[in-house]
């Protein structure tokens, strides 16, 4: 099993669950409130670890109760915490998540806290984490320049890079060449190409445009429709995993997909098997409430 290095954000998720997500100026009565671990980087590290991956996580947290929650969880899951920086001058990040209990749809507001102060010096101080890994997985919740610096260091050492471009923000043209696997969803793809994606043909064209930017492999995740893969040699759609249980909460499904995909690469699965595995894990995650709490274990996969 190859080692996976994840760079990203931990935040404490404050989930508010109600029959609808409030609109501007509206107050709604909720049915449930959950506080738990979140942040895309953390969720993806947890997803990979629960699936048996060898994972280390680079992030920055505060010296507070939310930071303690993160460290205790990672220790329980066997995630290497030696690359996690504790900053006494900043609090651990938090996220407010509104969830529609009927559809599982969500709206999220993230305050990165200590993780928002991550710097290139922090990457240099933790280069062992990246250099001693075979796979590097990251997102765009950390400061952009630092994320690209980390990807550049990974590429210099021949490490396979996965960028989940969420939340979507501008990527410099040269930086696309640092990406081995690019995993946007439909909305993020629309942002980068500045055009609407309405059908399968649009998805195929979008992938071609991404490949022209220098990305080696494109995976557009399509929610309940599965995903689409393309590189210079092949392209195909993969259907979503057929669920036995109803969808409760889509929060973290993309993180489940990315963490699972990293594990599949670490196990040297071929691309179709890797994507089917990631689809299955992402699908099962939507049948549970919460983000990190919804990440399936190997035992969960066996039950399904």
Secondary structure by P-SEA (a helix, b strand, c coil): cbbbbbbbbbbbcccccccccccccbbbbbcbbbbbbbcaaaaaaaaaaaacccbbbbbcccccaaaaaaaaaaaaaccccccbbbbcccccbbbbbbbccccccbbbbbbccccccccaaaaaacaaaaaaccbbbccccccaaaaaaaaaaaaaaccbbbbcccccccccccccccccbbbbcaaaaaaaaccccccaaaaaaaaaaaaaacccbbbbbbcccccccccccccccccccccccccccccaaaaaaaaaaaaaaaacccaaaaaaaaaaaaaaaaaccccccccccaaaaaac
